[in-house]
């Protein structure tokens, strides 16, 4: 089972009206989206290190490009 | 009573635009983490995301497939996933059995087109809209 991140808000015995419940849901989703928007793992930058790069780029404006060729250019030089 | 039309297929590598759904976060190793459930790419989310690097480098979005209006549409199908899975070769089939939970699979253009092998290719795709200074040389 892969690791997951799951957050639960438990409000105990509090009974919310439908409209209130929706507002809570919207507020929680908004908070999650805000934090997600700030995430940048820099994962695409591994393109600089093609030996570790498994990704495939789709350039929406320029067509598909598969970044396996630069591996030669970045490979350590012998000696 | 008229028959209900099928909803449009979803492109799993769409641009970050209002109305799109956030489906993926790009991880440090360059592969992608599927969100358990698509989240709406709201105006607030997009505004916050654009304060950093291009959202398409850090996330993937789903939006209705525009078919022939997309430059990747070739001969009645999406050319992207064909090429991705073609590049992966047998590895795509080997990984297909373990497809992870995905919030858009039932409507996914790629999955509809080639089946579970699409999921293996999907995990390696990052969308980018233009060349950047830190992009690998061609």
Backbone of each chain as ProteinMPNN parsed JSONL, in Angstrom:
{"seq_chain_A": "XXXXXXXXXXXXXXXXXXXXXXXXXXXXXXXXXXXXXXXXXXXXXXXXXXXXXXXXXXXXXXXXXXXXXXXXXXXXXXX", "coords_chain_A": {"N_chain_A": [[0.844, -1.19, 0.0], [0.757, 2.117, -0.975], [2.262, 5.03, 0.509], [0.129, 7.512, 1.833], [-1.327, 10.752, 2.089], [-3.57, 11.83, 4.31], [-6.075, 13.784, 5.569], [-8.171, 14.44, 8.23], [-10.974, 16.076, 9.501], [-12.536, 16.2, 12.471], [-15.494, 16.873, 13.9], [-16.844, 16.099, 16.094], [-19.742, 16.039, 18.037], [-21.006, 18.099, 16.905], [-23.599, 19.447, 15.046], [-24.143, 20.346, 11.873], [-25.85, 22.534, 9.631], [-26.965, 21.897, 6.284], [-26.073, 23.879, 4.513], [-24.085, 25.08, 6.004], [-22.367, 22.946, 6.273], [-21.521, 22.606, 3.649], [-20.106, 24.968, 3.354], [-17.999, 24.573, 5.107], [-16.764, 22.433, 3.837], [-16.006, 23.662, 1.452], [-14.252, 25.582, 2.436], [-12.232, 24.018, 3.529], [-11.334, 22.678, 1.253], [-10.42, 24.859, -0.205], [-8.307, 25.74, 1.398], [-6.604, 23.544, 1.198], [-6.061, 23.58, -1.55], [-4.695, 25.995, -1.765], [-2.334, 25.472, -0.37], [-1.36, 23.34, -1.874], [-0.863, 24.688, -4.242], [1.455, 25.98, -3.696], [3.384, 24.13, -3.692], [6.446, 22.901, -4.828], [8.392, 20.622, -5.975], [10.536, 20.654, -7.551], [10.878, 18.696, -9.361], [10.958, 18.51, -12.124], [13.38, 19.521, -12.766], [15.235, 17.571, -12.697], [15.685, 16.944, -15.234], [18.04, 17.998, -15.938], [19.819, 16.135, -15.25], [20.173, 13.683, -16.902], [20.662, 10.928, -16.634], [19.282, 10.125, -14.487], [16.856, 10.827, -15.143], [13.606, 10.069, -15.84], [11.491, 11.082, -17.022], [9.096, 12.262, -19.431], [8.6, 14.738, -21.702], [5.973, 16.788, -22.712], [5.728, 19.112, -25.017], [3.585, 21.52, -25.388], [3.368, 23.454, -27.292], [5.303, 22.826, -29.081], [5.396, 20.131, -29.731], [5.91, 16.603, -29.008], [8.641, 15.558, -27.012], [11.233, 13.444, -26.2], [13.307, 13.082, -23.572], [15.848, 11.539, -23.708], [18.083, 11.614, -25.168], [19.978, 13.662, -24.35], [21.487, 12.375, -22.455], [23.952, 11.352, -23.244], [25.48, 13.645, -23.583], [25.716, 14.518, -20.992], [26.966, 12.527, -19.706], [29.606, 11.222, -17.635], [32.938, 11.999, -18.501], [35.423, 9.791, -19.741], [38.439, 8.99, -17.933]], "CA_chain_A": [[0.0, 0.0, 0.0], [1.607, 3.296, -0.999], [1.997, 6.039, 1.531], [-0.803, 8.549, 1.418], [-1.556, 11.833, 3.037], [-5.008, 11.936, 4.495], [-6.379, 14.684, 6.677], [-9.577, 14.314, 8.624], [-11.43, 17.021, 10.519], [-13.626, 15.551, 13.2], [-16.167, 17.914, 14.677], [-17.568, 15.52, 17.206], [-21.208, 15.989, 18.027], [-21.544, 19.305, 16.273], [-24.498, 19.195, 13.919], [-24.16, 21.493, 10.966], [-26.864, 22.537, 8.593], [-26.391, 21.544, 4.987], [-25.335, 25.011, 3.95], [-22.865, 25.235, 6.8], [-21.47, 21.835, 5.941], [-20.912, 22.924, 2.343], [-19.113, 26.038, 3.526], [-16.82, 23.937, 5.705], [-16.1, 21.662, 2.777], [-15.369, 24.6, 0.525], [-13.124, 26.225, 3.114], [-11.155, 23.028, 3.643], [-10.776, 22.475, -0.085], [-9.686, 26.062, -0.569], [-7.041, 25.736, 2.139], [-5.755, 22.506, 0.608], [-5.609, 24.051, -2.864], [-3.698, 27.05, -1.573], [-1.05, 24.862, -0.012], [-0.884, 22.588, -3.04], [-0.355, 25.638, -5.245], [2.798, 26.427, -3.291], [4.316, 22.999, -3.76], [7.346, 22.785, -5.977], [9.44, 19.663, -5.628], [11.624, 20.819, -8.523], [11.075, 17.395, -9.988], [11.273, 18.613, -13.544], [14.761, 19.95, -12.931], [16.1, 16.408, -12.897], [16.016, 16.881, -16.653], [19.446, 18.363, -16.071], [20.623, 14.961, -14.941], [19.378, 12.721, -17.679], [20.807, 9.524, -16.238], [18.248, 9.846, -13.491], [15.601, 11.387, -15.642], [12.725, 9.098, -16.457], [10.307, 11.791, -17.488], [8.872, 12.55, -20.84], [8.014, 16.06, -21.773], [5.117, 17.145, -23.824], [5.753, 20.539, -25.262], [2.279, 21.745, -26.004], [3.505, 24.3, -28.477], [6.321, 22.352, -30.019], [5.347, 18.706, -29.988], [6.468, 15.697, -28.0], [10.09, 15.374, -27.048], [11.62, 12.493, -25.167], [14.631, 13.549, -23.169], [16.859, 10.532, -23.401], [19.298, 11.892, -25.942], [21.028, 14.425, -23.686], [22.259, 11.544, -21.54], [25.322, 11.258, -23.727], [26.168, 14.912, -23.339], [25.943, 14.709, -19.57], [27.675, 11.371, -19.14], [30.977, 11.543, -17.223], [33.955, 11.708, -19.515], [36.419, 8.83, -19.243], [39.768, 9.503, -17.62]], "C_chain_A": [[0.886, 1.249, 0.0], [1.26, 4.25, 0.138], [1.011, 7.062, 0.99], [-0.869, 9.616, 2.489], [-3.053, 12.046, 3.131], [-5.261, 12.793, 5.731], [-7.871, 14.591, 6.978], [-9.887, 15.371, 9.681], [-12.655, 16.401, 11.186], [-14.274, 16.571, 14.127], [-17.086, 17.333, 15.741], [-19.077, 15.541, 17.024], [-21.839, 17.206, 17.364], [-22.407, 18.934, 15.066], [-24.584, 20.461, 13.08], [-25.346, 21.391, 10.022], [-26.172, 22.278, 7.257], [-25.534, 22.678, 4.434], [-24.031, 25.242, 4.709], [-21.85, 24.155, 6.449], [-20.761, 22.108, 4.613], [-19.832, 23.985, 2.489], [-17.844, 25.489, 4.181], [-16.039, 23.177, 4.627], [-15.35, 22.584, 1.816], [-14.141, 25.248, 1.154], [-11.936, 25.27, 3.22], [-10.498, 22.816, 2.284], [-9.94, 23.677, -0.519], [-8.326, 26.1, 0.127], [-6.073, 24.721, 1.545], [-5.205, 22.966, -0.74], [-4.535, 25.13, -2.734], [-2.337, 26.453, -1.244], [-0.491, 24.03, -1.159], [-0.25, 23.525, -4.058], [1.065, 26.075, -4.941], [3.835, 25.321, -3.398], [5.164, 23.079, -5.022], [8.489, 21.877, -5.568], [10.628, 19.752, -6.577], [11.886, 19.532, -9.288], [11.447, 17.484, -11.446], [12.725, 18.968, -13.774], [15.699, 18.753, -13.069], [16.392, 16.192, -14.372], [17.466, 17.286, -16.896], [20.361, 17.156, -15.844], [19.983, 13.753, -15.613], [19.552, 11.272, -17.261], [19.748, 9.141, -15.214], [16.868, 10.245, -14.002], [14.783, 10.324, -16.348], [11.547, 9.777, -17.13], [10.254, 11.998, -18.988], [8.117, 13.86, -20.899], [7.08, 16.159, -22.96], [5.18, 18.652, -23.958], [4.502, 20.877, -26.046], [2.401, 22.561, -27.281], [4.457, 23.717, -29.511], [6.325, 20.861, -30.271], [6.056, 17.894, -28.922], [7.976, 15.579, -28.15], [10.447, 14.435, -25.904], [13.076, 12.742, -24.826], [15.561, 12.411, -22.79], [18.161, 10.828, -24.132], [20.362, 12.682, -25.189], [21.874, 13.593, -22.74], [23.719, 11.444, -21.97], [26.112, 12.514, -23.386], [26.527, 15.095, -21.871], [26.724, 13.562, -18.938], [29.096, 11.77, -18.737], [31.981, 11.167, -18.311], [34.998, 10.747, -18.946], [37.745, 9.527, -18.933], [39.669, 10.734, -16.758]], "O_chain_A": [[1.697, 1.412, 0.911], [0.14, 4.273, 0.649], [1.065, 7.428, -0.185], [-0.509, 9.391, 3.644], [-3.712, 12.398, 2.153], [-4.713, 12.537, 6.803], [-8.71, 14.658, 6.079], [-9.137, 15.533, 10.643], [-13.665, 16.119, 10.54], [-13.627, 17.07, 15.048], [-17.996, 18.006, 16.225], [-19.608, 15.118, 15.998], [-23.062, 17.317, 17.28], [-21.976, 18.194, 14.181], [-25.045, 21.505, 13.541], [-25.785, 20.298, 9.665], [-24.956, 22.424, 7.128], [-24.422, 22.462, 3.953], [-23.002, 25.562, 4.113], [-20.65, 24.409, 6.342], [-19.561, 21.873, 4.474], [-18.786, 23.921, 1.843], [-16.738, 25.904, 3.837], [-14.815, 23.277, 4.534], [-14.214, 22.313, 1.425], [-13.119, 25.439, 0.494], [-10.787, 25.664, 3.025], [-9.273, 22.778, 2.171], [-8.88, 23.522, -1.126], [-7.318, 26.45, -0.486], [-4.881, 24.992, 1.402], [-4.027, 22.768, -1.037], [-3.581, 25.163, -3.511], [-1.314, 26.881, -1.779], [0.719, 24.017, -1.388], [0.772, 23.2, -4.664], [1.795, 26.494, -5.839], [5.028, 25.56, -3.214], [4.661, 23.294, -6.124], [9.432, 22.303, -4.902], [11.606, 19.02, -6.43], [12.985, 19.31, -9.797], [12.171, 16.63, -11.958], [13.253, 18.742, -14.863], [16.837, 18.907, -13.511], [17.232, 15.369, -14.733], [18.047, 16.957, -17.93], [21.535, 17.177, -16.212], [19.341, 12.923, -14.97], [18.665, 10.456, -17.511], [19.371, 7.975, -15.097], [15.852, 10.012, -13.346], [15.223, 9.748, -17.343], [10.703, 9.118, -17.738], [11.26, 11.911, -19.692], [7.111, 14.047, -20.214], [7.368, 15.677, -24.055], [4.718, 19.377, -23.077], [4.386, 20.553, -27.228], [1.634, 22.38, -28.227], [4.411, 24.086, -30.685], [7.203, 20.371, -30.981], [6.72, 18.442, -28.043], [8.51, 15.512, -29.257], [10.004, 14.625, -24.772], [13.96, 12.629, -25.675], [16.014, 12.339, -21.647], [19.221, 10.337, -23.744], [21.549, 12.408, -25.364], [22.901, 14.078, -22.263], [24.617, 11.454, -21.129], [27.263, 12.446, -22.956], [27.519, 15.745, -21.542], [27.097, 13.629, -17.767], [29.727, 12.573, -19.425], [31.857, 10.124, -18.953], [35.407, 10.884, -17.793], [38.118, 10.509, -19.574], [40.691, 11.313, -16.389]]}, "seq_chain_B": "XXXXXXXXXXXXXXXXXXXXXXXXXXXXXXXXXXXXXXXXXXXXXXXXXXXXXXXXXXXXXXXXXXXXXXXXXXXXXXXXXXXXXXXXXXXXXXXXXXXXXXXXXXXXXXXXXXXXXXXXXXXXXXXXXXXXXXXXXX", "coords_chain_B": {"N_chain_B": [[-37.703, 10.833, -25.525], [-34.562, 12.377, -25.555], [-31.393, 10.755, -26.014], [-28.922, 10.749, -23.481], [-25.909, 12.48, -23.935], [-22.607, 11.138, -24.049], [-20.219, 12.172, -21.647], [-17.474, 14.37, -22.475], [-14.278, 12.982, -23.359], [-11.432, 13.112, -21.204], [-8.505, 15.014, -21.342], [-5.472, 14.12, -19.908], [-3.351, 15.771, -19.595], [-3.551, 18.581, -19.654], [-3.597, 22.173, -20.11], [-2.975, 24.606, -17.51], [-5.694, 26.023, -16.681], [-8.613, 27.979, -15.893], [-11.313, 25.975, -14.885], [-10.147, 23.596, -15.469], [-9.032, 20.475, -13.995], [-7.14, 19.707, -11.185], [-4.907, 17.098, -11.094], [-2.51, 15.86, -10.587], [0.625, 15.928, -8.871], [3.907, 16.864, -9.467], [6.675, 15.005, -8.557], [9.753, 14.927, -6.623], [11.473, 13.179, -7.897], [10.818, 13.35, -10.491], [8.761, 11.77, -11.372], [5.17, 11.314, -11.175], [2.668, 12.151, -8.758], [-0.443, 10.912, -8.222], [-3.385, 12.596, -7.386], [-5.814, 11.61, -5.045], [-8.388, 12.294, -5.631], [-9.639, 14.305, -8.197], [-9.101, 17.821, -8.065], [-10.658, 21.029, -8.216], [-9.203, 23.376, -10.405], [-9.137, 26.196, -9.314], [-9.651, 29.77, -9.717], [-8.33, 31.07, -7.67], [-6.491, 29.118, -6.871], [-4.944, 28.917, -9.231], [-3.919, 31.496, -9.41], [-2.325, 31.604, -7.14], [-0.593, 29.509, -7.701], [0.74, 30.487, -9.93], [2.432, 32.29, -8.884], [4.738, 31.049, -8.431], [6.98, 28.833, -10.164], [6.124, 27.785, -13.542], [2.895, 26.446, -13.536], [2.393, 24.115, -15.019], [4.753, 22.743, -14.958], [4.88, 21.779, -12.464], [2.573, 20.552, -11.809], [-0.121, 18.458, -13.012], [-2.93, 18.73, -15.153], [-6.351, 18.069, -15.838], [-8.623, 18.273, -18.531], [-11.415, 18.723, -20.767], [-10.892, 16.806, -23.689], [-9.88, 18.229, -26.693], [-9.653, 17.167, -29.111], [-9.37, 17.304, -32.558], [-8.635, 19.936, -32.469], [-6.341, 20.114, -31.131], [-2.805, 20.082, -31.333], [-1.593, 17.699, -30.921], [-3.255, 15.747, -31.805], [-3.688, 13.063, -33.825], [-4.689, 11.581, -36.69], [-7.27, 10.814, -35.744], [-6.862, 10.137, -33.109], [-5.158, 10.495, -29.929], [-1.901, 11.523, -30.204], [0.06, 11.633, -28.325], [0.052, 9.733, -26.134], [0.361, 7.393, -27.526], [2.965, 7.645, -28.496], [4.394, 7.898, -26.137], [3.946, 5.433, -24.818], [4.915, 3.799, -26.77], [7.6, 4.471, -26.63], [8.234, 3.481, -24.155], [7.926, 0.779, -24.456], [7.958, -2.747, -23.711], [7.936, -2.311, -20.997], [5.777, -0.741, -20.352], [3.56, -2.427, -20.563], [4.217, -4.252, -18.597], [3.929, -2.81, -16.286], [1.304, -2.224, -16.228], [-0.52, -3.761, -14.864], [-0.506, -2.998, -12.266], [-1.93, -0.61, -11.977], [-2.509, 2.519, -10.531], [-4.93, 3.966, -8.231], [-7.062, 6.257, -9.818], [-8.536, 9.341, -10.462], [-9.724, 10.089, -12.84], [-9.816, 8.029, -14.638], [-11.955, 6.626, -15.843], [-12.914, 8.382, -17.691], [-10.758, 9.071, -19.139], [-8.873, 10.088, -21.92], [-6.483, 8.876, -22.806], [-6.498, 6.382, -21.517], [-8.838, 5.307, -22.558], [-8.064, 5.009, -25.12], [-5.817, 3.258, -25.3], [-5.921, 1.55, -23.173], [-4.961, -0.117, -20.051], [-2.153, 0.152, -20.23], [-1.693, 2.774, -20.712], [-1.683, 3.994, -18.266], [0.758, 3.439, -17.145], [2.489, 4.834, -18.78], [1.54, 7.36, -18.306], [2.444, 8.091, -15.78], [4.904, 9.124, -16.16], [4.829, 11.46, -17.479], [5.208, 14.916, -17.944], [3.76, 18.014, -18.391], [4.668, 20.731, -20.395], [4.691, 24.119, -21.29], [6.313, 25.791, -22.725], [9.722, 26.382, -23.776], [12.155, 26.637, -21.239], [14.732, 28.343, -19.285], [16.026, 26.491, -17.695], [15.742, 24.122, -18.867], [16.441, 20.922, -20.202], [18.968, 20.439, -22.71], [18.111, 20.134, -26.175]], "CA_chain_B": [[-36.68, 11.481, -24.686], [-33.272, 12.229, -26.227], [-30.362, 10.04, -25.256], [-27.9, 11.615, -22.887], [-24.619, 12.352, -24.597], [-21.504, 10.792, -23.174], [-19.372, 13.335, -21.357], [-16.266, 14.325, -23.294], [-13.07, 12.384, -22.788], [-10.572, 14.099, -20.558], [-7.052, 15.024, -21.57], [-4.817, 14.133, -18.599], [-2.17, 16.632, -19.613], [-4.072, 19.839, -20.17], [-2.99, 23.388, -19.578], [-3.531, 25.135, -16.261], [-6.662, 27.058, -17.005], [-9.838, 27.833, -15.103], [-12.177, 24.898, -15.372], [-9.388, 22.342, -15.473], [-8.979, 19.799, -12.702], [-5.795, 19.337, -10.727], [-4.915, 15.649, -10.904], [-1.181, 15.298, -10.362], [1.727, 16.766, -8.41], [5.19, 16.325, -9.918], [7.502, 14.72, -7.392], [11.16, 15.284, -6.729], [12.193, 12.284, -8.796], [10.343, 13.554, -11.855], [7.519, 11.037, -11.622], [4.018, 12.103, -10.748], [1.793, 11.609, -7.707], [-1.863, 11.135, -8.519], [-4.252, 12.944, -6.266], [-6.865, 10.601, -4.93], [-9.586, 12.807, -6.273], [-9.318, 15.581, -8.86], [-9.535, 19.041, -7.38], [-10.862, 22.083, -9.215], [-8.153, 24.394, -10.52], [-9.883, 27.441, -9.163], [-8.9, 30.994, -10.023], [-7.435, 31.332, -6.535], [-5.387, 28.166, -6.963], [-4.083, 29.273, -10.358], [-3.212, 32.732, -9.069], [-1.266, 31.259, -6.179], [0.384, 28.651, -8.379], [1.527, 31.281, -10.88], [3.444, 33.068, -8.158], [5.967, 30.268, -8.517], [7.303, 28.415, -11.534], [4.933, 27.471, -14.315], [2.114, 25.353, -12.935], [2.472, 22.878, -15.806], [5.97, 22.029, -14.589], [4.767, 21.263, -11.104], [1.309, 19.833, -11.673], [-0.826, 18.126, -14.262], [-4.333, 19.105, -15.102], [-7.241, 17.402, -16.791], [-9.663, 19.112, -19.12], [-11.986, 18.006, -21.909], [-10.059, 16.641, -24.882], [-10.413, 19.044, -27.795], [-9.479, 16.346, -30.321], [-8.657, 17.849, -33.715], [-8.157, 21.296, -32.216], [-5.054, 19.986, -30.442], [-1.744, 19.712, -32.281], [-1.174, 16.322, -30.659], [-4.27, 14.845, -32.328], [-3.194, 12.526, -35.098], [-5.449, 10.493, -37.289], [-8.411, 10.376, -34.963], [-6.49, 9.72, -31.761], [-4.125, 11.314, -29.293], [-0.577, 11.03, -30.564], [0.992, 11.684, -27.201], [0.181, 8.493, -25.362], [0.906, 6.376, -28.427], [4.418, 7.792, -28.547], [4.942, 7.634, -24.807], [3.933, 3.985, -24.576], [5.844, 3.229, -27.745], [8.96, 4.675, -26.131], [8.432, 2.614, -22.991], [7.996, -0.608, -24.905], [7.343, -3.76, -22.845], [7.812, -1.822, -19.62], [4.424, -0.21, -20.163], [2.654, -3.549, -20.315], [4.576, -4.89, -17.334], [3.445, -2.023, -15.163], [-0.118, -1.918, -16.354], [-1.326, -4.53, -13.92], [-0.556, -2.323, -10.976], [-2.39, 0.768, -12.151], [-2.911, 3.133, -9.263], [-6.239, 4.624, -8.279], [-7.015, 7.49, -10.606], [-9.85, 9.959, -10.42], [-10.308, 10.379, -14.156], [-9.569, 6.924, -15.565], [-13.143, 6.231, -16.611], [-13.135, 9.329, -18.783], [-9.443, 9.479, -19.659], [-8.621, 9.846, -23.349], [-5.377, 7.943, -22.983], [-6.917, 5.049, -21.094], [-9.831, 4.83, -23.522], [-7.387, 4.742, -26.387], [-4.915, 2.095, -25.319], [-6.128, 0.673, -22.019], [-4.159, 0.06, -18.837], [-0.765, 0.553, -20.488], [-1.639, 4.237, -20.664], [-1.429, 4.433, -16.889], [2.191, 3.348, -16.901], [3.085, 5.976, -19.47], [1.048, 8.6, -17.675], [3.189, 8.474, -14.574], [6.185, 9.719, -16.54], [4.615, 12.631, -18.331], [5.04, 16.256, -17.395], [3.388, 18.942, -19.45], [5.319, 22.032, -20.34], [4.091, 24.942, -22.338], [7.335, 26.445, -23.542], [11.069, 26.103, -23.319], [12.631, 27.514, -20.176], [16.186, 28.397, -19.211], [16.611, 25.335, -17.01], [15.299, 22.915, -19.539], [17.542, 20.15, -20.756], [19.201, 20.724, -24.124], [17.437, 19.232, -27.113]], "C_chain_B": [[-35.31, 11.28, -25.346], [-32.271, 11.497, -25.346], [-29.345, 11.022, -24.702], [-26.574, 11.388, -23.619], [-23.566, 11.94, -23.578], [-20.711, 12.056, -22.867], [-18.091, 13.236, -22.175], [-15.126, 13.598, -22.575], [-12.207, 13.486, -22.2], [-9.12, 13.913, -20.986], [-6.375, 15.072, -20.206], [-3.555, 14.981, -18.567], [-2.544, 17.979, -20.223], [-3.347, 21.028, -19.547], [-3.701, 23.822, -18.301], [-4.437, 26.306, -16.585], [-7.877, 26.895, -16.098], [-10.748, 26.773, -15.717], [-11.462, 23.573, -15.458], [-9.437, 21.734, -14.065], [-7.531, 19.446, -12.393], [-5.791, 17.844, -10.436], [-3.578, 15.089, -10.439], [-0.256, 16.355, -9.764], [3.024, 16.094, -8.85], [6.113, 16.184, -8.716], [8.971, 15.011, -7.667], [11.923, 14.404, -7.711], [11.693, 12.394, -10.233], [9.135, 12.713, -12.219], [6.365, 11.826, -10.991], [3.226, 11.373, -9.669], [0.355, 11.945, -8.075], [-2.584, 11.585, -7.256], [-5.38, 11.921, -6.216], [-8.141, 11.015, -5.634], [-9.222, 14.122, -6.949], [-9.869, 16.753, -8.064], [-9.705, 20.144, -8.414], [-9.698, 23.071, -9.221], [-8.842, 25.754, -10.499], [-9.004, 28.639, -9.533], [-7.907, 31.297, -8.906], [-6.232, 30.393, -6.564], [-4.415, 28.582, -8.071], [-3.286, 30.543, -10.066], [-2.058, 32.435, -8.122], [-0.177, 30.444, -6.865], [1.281, 29.465, -9.311], [2.498, 32.225, -10.186], [4.786, 32.342, -8.175], [6.274, 29.922, -9.967], [6.038, 27.959, -12.243], [4.183, 26.288, -13.703], [2.253, 24.036, -13.705], [3.758, 22.107, -15.548], [5.813, 21.304, -13.26], [3.541, 20.395, -10.896], [0.877, 19.309, -13.037], [-2.302, 18.377, -14.056], [-5.105, 18.285, -16.131], [-8.287, 18.397, -17.264], [-10.229, 18.355, -20.317], [-11.039, 17.985, -23.105], [-10.695, 17.412, -26.035], [-10.169, 18.383, -29.151], [-8.74, 17.104, -31.422], [-8.169, 19.282, -33.517], [-6.804, 21.29, -31.5], [-4.003, 19.524, -31.442], [-1.265, 18.269, -32.063], [-2.148, 15.297, -31.231], [-3.828, 14.363, -33.692], [-4.092, 11.386, -35.56], [-6.561, 9.963, -36.436], [-8.064, 9.888, -33.57], [-5.398, 10.632, -31.214], [-2.755, 10.709, -29.609], [0.376, 10.949, -29.388], [1.162, 10.318, -26.55], [0.673, 7.35, -26.248], [2.433, 6.435, -28.424], [5.061, 7.491, -27.197], [5.036, 6.127, -24.559], [4.843, 3.273, -25.571], [7.279, 3.352, -27.267], [9.247, 3.765, -24.94], [8.583, 1.156, -23.385], [7.356, -1.559, -23.911], [7.154, -3.301, -21.412], [6.399, -1.314, -19.348], [3.447, -1.341, -19.846], [2.924, -4.184, -18.96], [3.988, -4.128, -16.155], [1.946, -1.857, -15.14], [-0.973, -2.63, -15.312], [-1.503, -3.785, -12.599], [-1.029, -0.891, -11.066], [-2.938, 1.322, -10.836], [-4.298, 3.739, -9.371], [-6.132, 5.983, -8.956], [-8.429, 8.056, -10.689], [-10.487, 10.204, -11.766], [-10.266, 9.19, -15.109], [-10.792, 6.595, -16.43], [-13.401, 7.151, -17.799], [-11.837, 9.715, -19.491], [-9.291, 9.121, -21.14], [-7.552, 8.788, -23.534], [-5.791, 6.524, -22.622], [-7.931, 4.473, -22.076], [-9.156, 4.378, -24.81], [-6.55, 3.474, -26.359], [-5.036, 1.21, -24.083], [-5.118, 0.889, -20.912], [-2.699, 0.463, -19.077], [-0.613, 2.069, -20.448], [-1.256, 4.729, -19.277], [0.067, 4.401, -16.579], [2.927, 4.5, -17.58], [2.739, 7.285, -18.787], [1.94, 9.043, -16.532], [4.519, 9.154, -14.898], [6.035, 11.037, -17.284], [4.49, 13.903, -17.497], [4.726, 17.183, -18.565], [4.182, 20.225, -19.298], [4.821, 22.842, -21.512], [5.12, 25.634, -23.205], [8.708, 26.13, -22.966], [11.472, 27.109, -22.247], [14.132, 27.45, -20.066], [16.806, 27.177, -18.547], [16.172, 24.028, -17.643], [16.504, 22.196, -20.151], [17.745, 20.497, -22.222], [18.546, 19.7, -25.022], [18.437, 18.32, -27.778]], "O_chain_B": [[-34.934, 10.151, -25.661], [-32.292, 11.6, -24.12], [-28.96, 11.989, -25.359], [-26.178, 10.253, -23.882], [-23.617, 12.331, -22.412], [-20.55, 12.916, -23.733], [-17.667, 12.136, -22.532], [-15.035, 13.608, -21.347], [-12.247, 14.635, -22.639], [-8.588, 12.803, -20.988], [-6.663, 15.969, -19.414], [-2.779, 14.911, -17.614], [-1.926, 18.442, -21.182], [-2.589, 20.888, -18.587], [-4.851, 23.464, -18.045], [-3.983, 27.44, -16.741], [-8.14, 25.803, -15.594], [-10.913, 26.708, -16.935], [-12.106, 22.525, -15.515], [-9.825, 22.385, -13.095], [-6.802, 18.945, -13.249], [-6.582, 17.369, -9.621], [-3.518, 13.961, -9.948], [-0.344, 17.534, -10.108], [3.216, 14.898, -8.63], [6.305, 17.131, -7.953], [9.368, 15.301, -8.795], [12.914, 14.841, -8.294], [12.102, 11.617, -11.095], [8.539, 12.921, -13.275], [6.571, 12.864, -10.362], [3.127, 10.146, -9.669], [-0.011, 13.111, -8.22], [-2.399, 11.006, -6.185], [-5.832, 11.433, -7.252], [-8.876, 10.182, -6.164], [-8.565, 14.967, -6.34], [-10.947, 16.683, -7.475], [-8.964, 20.185, -9.396], [-9.265, 23.542, -8.169], [-9.089, 26.366, -11.539], [-7.783, 28.527, -9.645], [-6.783, 31.727, -9.163], [-5.1, 30.809, -6.316], [-3.201, 28.596, -7.863], [-2.116, 30.647, -10.434], [-0.953, 32.953, -8.288], [1.012, 30.663, -6.637], [2.463, 29.154, -9.458], [3.3, 32.887, -10.846], [5.836, 32.948, -7.961], [5.873, 30.638, -10.884], [5.0, 27.769, -11.61], [4.779, 25.257, -13.392], [2.232, 22.962, -13.104], [3.844, 20.927, -15.887], [6.523, 20.34, -12.974], [3.465, 19.612, -9.949], [1.439, 19.672, -14.07], [-2.841, 18.255, -12.956], [-4.563, 17.87, -17.156], [-8.766, 19.24, -16.506], [-9.584, 17.439, -20.827], [-10.463, 19.006, -23.48], [-11.884, 17.269, -26.317], [-10.445, 18.966, -30.2], [-7.592, 17.504, -31.228], [-7.376, 19.783, -34.314], [-6.201, 22.343, -31.291], [-4.275, 18.679, -32.295], [-0.607, 17.694, -32.93], [-1.892, 14.096, -31.149], [-3.619, 15.16, -34.607], [-4.224, 10.363, -34.888], [-6.78, 8.752, -36.404], [-8.905, 9.277, -32.911], [-4.803, 11.428, -31.94], [-2.491, 9.542, -29.319], [1.395, 10.262, -29.459], [2.277, 9.811, -26.431], [1.335, 6.434, -25.76], [3.105, 5.406, -28.359], [6.14, 6.902, -27.128], [6.078, 5.618, -24.144], [5.464, 2.263, -25.242], [8.086, 2.446, -27.473], [10.383, 3.331, -24.746], [9.287, 0.393, -22.724], [6.325, -1.234, -23.322], [6.311, -3.834, -20.691], [5.89, -1.448, -18.235], [2.607, -1.211, -18.956], [2.001, -4.6, -18.259], [3.598, -4.724, -15.151], [1.379, -1.402, -14.146], [-2.035, -2.138, -14.932], [-2.516, -3.929, -11.913], [-0.571, -0.04, -10.303], [-3.718, 0.674, -10.138], [-4.786, 3.997, -10.471], [-5.213, 6.755, -8.685], [-9.389, 7.332, -10.953], [-11.68, 10.5, -11.835], [-10.642, 9.325, -16.273], [-10.655, 6.317, -17.622], [-14.024, 6.755, -18.784], [-11.836, 10.596, -20.352], [-9.552, 7.989, -21.547], [-7.717, 7.886, -24.354], [-5.472, 5.577, -23.34], [-7.886, 3.284, -22.39], [-9.634, 3.474, -25.495], [-6.58, 2.695, -27.311], [-4.318, 0.217, -23.964], [-4.489, 1.944, -20.833], [-2.078, 1.061, -18.198], [0.473, 2.583, -20.181], [-0.587, 5.753, -19.131], [0.572, 5.242, -15.835], [3.866, 5.066, -17.022], [3.561, 8.198, -18.707], [2.166, 10.238, -16.34], [5.178, 9.695, -14.01], [7.029, 11.651, -17.673], [3.775, 13.955, -16.496], [5.376, 17.119, -19.609], [4.344, 20.738, -18.191], [4.564, 22.31, -22.592], [4.808, 26.027, -24.33], [8.838, 25.676, -21.829], [11.158, 28.295, -22.348], [14.758, 26.592, -20.688], [17.967, 26.855, -18.796], [16.227, 22.967, -17.022], [17.471, 22.835, -20.565], [16.779, 20.819, -22.913], [18.439, 18.527, -24.664], [18.061, 17.487, -28.603]]}, "name": "protein", "num_of_chains": 2, "seq": "XXXXXXXXXXXXXXXXXXXXXXXXXXXXXXXXXXXXXXXXXXXXXXXXXXXXXXXXXXXXXXXXXXXXXXXXXXXXXXXXXXXXXXXXXXXXXXXXXXXXXXXXXXXXXXXXXXXXXXXXXXXXXXXXXXXXXXXXXXXXXXXXXXXXXXXXXXXXXXXXXXXXXXXXXXXXXXXXXXXXXXXXXXXXXXXXXXXXXXXXXXXXXXXXXXXXXXXXX"}
